[in-house]
Amino acid sequence: MRSYSFVLNGRPVTVEAPADMPLLWVLRDLLGVTGPKYGCGVGVCRACTSHLDGAEIQPCTVPVADCADRAVTTIEGLADGDTLHPVQQAWLDGDVAQCGFCQPGQIMAAAALLARTPHPTDADIDAIENVCRCGTYPRIREAIKKAAKNGS
């Protein structure tokens, strides 16, 4: 096994893992980062959505070797210390979560959307493909709009 170093939520980490091990398993099993959830393992449900160098990824489909010398951000690293990211605050203010399982991935997808499209349309928001089995999509849409308004 090789060692892979990358920055995780602002802190350098090094792990030993097979090159093709999905980043999700590195995060959860080797590093104890449990925010990204396992849902489907093929990048469809998007419960594991995180960021790689600021871009949205599904860690269940990204091998750890692709992350070497790069920056990985999970829901645990989205806040700035005790100050929640505007998307996280909007989620709380809008009482978005129902069961909560998909919410870390939903929030990370919304943060990535707002980073590339600060004033999204409903169509932009609806293009987020994360699955929510509880069906809180109307509250998700409103929270994203609120976060955009509050300068995410």
N, C-alpha and C positions, 0 to 999 in steps of 0.2 A: 504494500500500500504506500501511496505517496502522501506527502503533506501538502495541504492547500491553505494558503493564507489569504484572508480578505478582511474587509472592514464590515463588521456587523453592528448595525445600530450605533455607529460612531466609534466603535471600539475594535481594535485589531484582534483577530482570532486566527488560530491555526488548528487545523484538524487533520487527522489521518483517516483517509477513506479511499475506497475504490474510485477511480476517475469517473465511472458512470453512475455512481450513487446519486440519486436525486437529491437536490438541495433540501427539499422538504424533510427528508429523513436525517440529513446532517443537522438541520436546525432543531428538529424535535428530539431525535434520539441521541445525538452526540453533544449538542450544545444546550439542550433543555429549553429551547425557545418554542413555546406551545401556542402562540397566537395564530400562526398560519395553521389552518385545520386540514386534515385529510378528508377529502370527500370522494373523489372519483379516481384519482391517480393518473388521469389522462388530460388534465387541463381544461375540462369542460365545465365543471361546476364552479370553479374559480374560488373555492373556499380558502385556498392557500395563498391567494394573491398577495404579493409582496413587490418590492421594487429592487431593481438591479441597476445601479448607476442612475437612479431616478426614474427609470422606465418600468412600467408594469410588467410583471412576469408571473408565471404559475410555477412555483418551486417544485411541484410534483413532476414536472417535465424537463427541468433544467439540471443537467449534471453538475456536480460540485466543481468539476474541472473547469467549467465555463465561468466560474465565479472568482477564480484566482486573481488576486491583485485588483479586485473591484469592490464596490460598495453595495452591500445588501441591507435593505431596510425592511423590517417587519412592523406590524402594528405596535410592537413594544418600543420601537424607536421613532415613532411618528411624532409624539409630543416633544416639546422643547422643555425638558425638565418637568416641572410641575404645571407648566402651561400647556393645555391641550391644543392640538392642531385644530384649526377652525372646523374641519370636518367632524372631528371627534366631538367638539362642543355642540355642533349643530345636531349630531345624532342624539346626544343627551337631551338637549333642549326640545327636540321633536319627538322624544320617546319612541325612537325608531325600532329598536330591538324588540323582538318578541321572544323567540327561544334563544337567540344570540349566536347560534353556531356559525352562521355565514357572515356575521357582522364584521369581524376583522378584515376579511377579504373584500367585503363591500366598501368599507371605509378606505382601504388602500386603493381600490379601483377608483373611487370618487376623488381621492387626493391626487392620483395620477391624472385623471381627467382635468381637474381644475388647474393643475400645473401646466398643462399644454393648452387648455381652453378656459381661460379665467371667467368667461361669461357664457356658459354653455346654454344651448337651446334645449327644449324638451327632447328633441330628436337626439342631441348629443348625449343627454343623460340616459335616454332609453336604449342607447347603443351599448351601455354597460351590460355585459352578458352574465354577470354573476347570478347564480341561482339562489333564490330565497324561498324555501319550502313553506314558510309561514305567509308569504305573499305581502310583505310590508312595502311593496314597491311604491305606492303613493307617498308614504312617509319618507322613504329613501329619496325620492325625487325632491320633495320639499326641503329635506335637510341639505341636499346638495345645492339647491338654490339659495338657501340661507347662508351656507358656507361661502358661496361665490359672492354674495352680497357683503359678507363680513370680511372679504379680502383674504381668502385662503391662499 
